[in-house]
Amino acid sequence: MTDLSLMASSNGSFQAGDLKTTCAIGRSGVIAAPEKREGDGASPLGKWRLKRVFYRADRINRPETALPVIPLKESDGWCDASGHPLYNRPVTLPFSDSHEKLWREDHAYDVIVELAHNDAPIIAGLGSAIFFHLAHDDGRPTEGCVAVSLEDMLHALSHASAGTCLKISP
């Protein structure tokens, strides 16, 4: 696989190799990673490694990629409770603290790529569940992630490797 540089900018443009298209970013725009806070709705500026891909096997075929790929289950969630020991980590639902449900009725999480944001080490309150996922049909902003169409996601993943990063720029 070819290593691919992915770039998303605050003006809503996305580039993956020779692919140039649009993307959705956080509803609050972009913010420097050190100032990122849980729930602020901003996408963190910086370069974030693509870690693993989650997908809805009941809706789409397994994405072709060199990255680790995991089918989602209805019980999959992600902890966003900054005071919890599992903050910014996957959890199994039901889960008593604040969390994001990964098995959604809409199609935004039919493909989710975990980004290496606030993970080494995880620092409480500096942002959780920052993903590269699918955009809503109406193109509305995300809660802090970067989102593209299914076609553009599958293109990017087909060229991604273990060293691929997503750069979020102003």
C-alpha positions as CSV (number, residue, x, y, z in Angstrom):
1,M,0.0,0.0,0.0
2,T,1.1,3.5,-0.7
3,D,1.3,5.9,2.3
4,L,-1.1,8.7,1.8
5,S,-1.2,12.2,3.2
6,L,-4.7,13.3,4.1
7,M,-5.4,17.0,4.6
8,A,-8.5,18.8,5.8
9,S,-8.8,22.5,6.2
10,S,-11.0,24.9,8.0
11,N,-12.5,26.1,4.7
12,G,-14.0,22.6,4.2
13,S,-11.5,21.3,1.6
14,F,-10.2,17.7,1.8
15,Q,-7.3,16.2,-0.1
16,A,-6.1,12.6,-0.3
17,G,-3.4,12.2,-2.9
18,D,-4.9,13.3,-6.2
19,L,-8.4,13.5,-4.8
20,K,-9.6,17.0,-4.0
21,T,-13.1,17.3,-2.5
22,T,-15.0,18.8,0.4
23,C,-15.3,17.8,4.0
24,A,-17.1,18.8,7.1
25,I,-15.2,19.9,10.2
26,G,-16.3,20.9,13.7
27,R,-19.2,23.3,14.2
28,S,-16.8,25.6,16.1
29,G,-14.1,25.5,13.4
30,V,-10.6,24.4,14.2
31,I,-8.6,25.1,17.3
32,A,-5.0,24.5,18.4
33,A,-4.7,21.0,20.0
34,P,-3.5,22.3,23.4
35,E,-6.6,24.4,23.7
36,K,-9.0,21.7,22.6
37,R,-11.6,20.8,25.3
38,E,-14.3,18.2,25.6
39,G,-17.5,19.3,24.0
40,D,-16.2,22.5,22.4
41,G,-17.2,21.4,18.9
42,A,-13.9,22.2,17.4
43,S,-11.6,20.0,15.2
44,P,-8.1,19.9,16.6
45,L,-5.3,21.4,14.5
46,G,-2.5,19.0,13.9
47,K,-1.4,15.8,12.3
48,W,-3.2,12.7,13.6
49,R,-2.3,9.1,12.7
50,L,-5.1,6.9,11.4
51,K,-5.3,4.0,14.0
52,R,-8.1,1.6,13.1
53,V,-11.3,1.5,11.1
54,F,-14.7,0.6,12.5
55,Y,-17.6,-0.1,10.1
56,R,-21.2,-1.3,9.9
57,A,-21.1,-4.7,8.3
58,D,-24.9,-4.7,8.0
59,R,-24.7,-1.7,5.8
60,I,-21.5,-1.8,3.8
61,N,-18.8,-4.2,2.8
62,R,-15.5,-4.3,4.7
63,P,-13.4,-1.3,3.6
64,E,-10.3,-2.3,1.7
65,T,-7.3,-0.9,3.6
66,A,-4.1,-1.9,5.2
67,L,-5.3,-0.5,8.5
68,P,-6.9,-2.7,11.2
69,V,-10.6,-3.1,10.4
70,I,-13.2,-4.0,13.1
71,P,-16.9,-4.6,12.5
72,L,-19.1,-2.5,14.8
73,K,-21.6,-4.1,17.2
74,E,-24.8,-2.5,18.6
75,S,-23.1,-2.5,22.0
76,D,-20.1,-0.3,20.9
77,G,-19.6,3.1,22.5
78,W,-16.9,5.6,23.2
79,C,-16.4,7.1,26.7
80,D,-16.5,11.0,26.7
81,A,-16.8,11.3,30.5
82,S,-13.5,13.2,31.3
83,G,-13.4,12.0,34.9
84,H,-13.8,8.3,34.0
85,P,-10.8,5.9,33.8
86,L,-12.0,4.8,30.3
87,Y,-12.1,8.4,29.0
88,N,-11.4,8.5,25.2
89,R,-11.5,4.8,24.9
90,P,-14.0,2.3,23.4
91,V,-16.6,1.0,25.9
92,T,-19.4,-1.6,25.8
93,L,-22.9,-0.4,26.2
94,P,-24.8,-0.1,28.4
95,F,-22.3,2.2,30.0
96,S,-23.3,4.3,33.0
97,D,-21.2,7.4,32.3
98,S,-21.3,9.8,29.4
99,H,-20.5,8.2,26.1
100,E,-21.1,8.3,22.4
101,K,-23.0,5.5,20.8
102,L,-21.1,4.2,17.7
103,W,-24.0,2.1,16.3
104,R,-26.2,5.0,15.0
105,E,-29.4,5.3,13.0
106,D,-27.9,7.8,10.6
107,H,-25.1,6.8,8.3
108,A,-22.3,9.1,9.8
109,Y,-20.7,6.2,11.6
110,D,-21.1,3.5,8.9
111,V,-17.3,4.0,8.6
112,I,-15.3,5.5,11.5
113,V,-11.5,5.9,11.6
114,E,-10.0,6.4,15.0
115,L,-7.5,9.2,15.0
116,A,-4.5,9.3,17.4
117,H,-5.7,12.5,19.1
118,N,-5.3,12.7,22.9
119,D,-4.2,9.2,23.2
120,A,-0.5,9.1,24.3
121,P,-1.1,9.8,27.0
122,I,-4.9,10.4,27.3
123,I,-5.5,13.7,29.3
124,A,-8.9,14.1,30.8
125,G,-10.9,16.9,29.3
126,L,-8.7,17.5,26.2
127,G,-11.2,15.9,23.8
128,S,-12.4,12.5,23.0
129,A,-13.9,10.6,20.0
130,I,-12.1,12.7,17.4
131,F,-12.8,10.6,14.3
132,F,-12.6,10.7,10.6
133,H,-16.1,9.5,9.5
134,L,-18.8,10.0,7.0
135,A,-20.5,13.3,6.3
136,H,-24.2,13.9,6.6
137,D,-26.0,14.3,3.3
138,D,-26.7,18.0,4.1
139,G,-23.0,18.7,4.8
140,R,-23.6,20.0,8.3
141,P,-20.6,20.4,10.6
142,T,-19.4,17.7,13.0
143,E,-18.9,17.8,16.8
144,G,-15.1,18.1,16.2
145,C,-14.4,15.4,13.7
146,V,-13.6,15.5,10.0
147,A,-16.2,13.9,7.7
148,V,-16.3,13.1,4.0
149,S,-18.6,11.1,1.6
150,L,-18.5,7.3,1.6
151,E,-16.9,7.3,-1.8
152,D,-14.1,9.7,-0.7
153,M,-13.6,7.7,2.5
154,L,-13.3,4.4,0.7
155,H,-10.8,6.0,-1.8
156,A,-8.7,7.4,1.1
157,L,-8.7,4.1,3.0
158,S,-7.8,2.1,0.0
159,H,-4.5,4.0,-0.2
160,A,-3.9,4.3,3.6
161,S,-1.2,2.4,5.5
162,A,0.0,2.2,9.1
163,G,1.8,5.6,8.8
164,T,-1.0,7.5,7.2
165,C,-2.0,10.7,9.0
166,L,-4.8,13.2,8.7
167,K,-3.6,16.8,8.9
168,I,-6.1,19.3,10.1
169,S,-5.1,22.9,9.1
170,P,-6.4,26.4,9.5
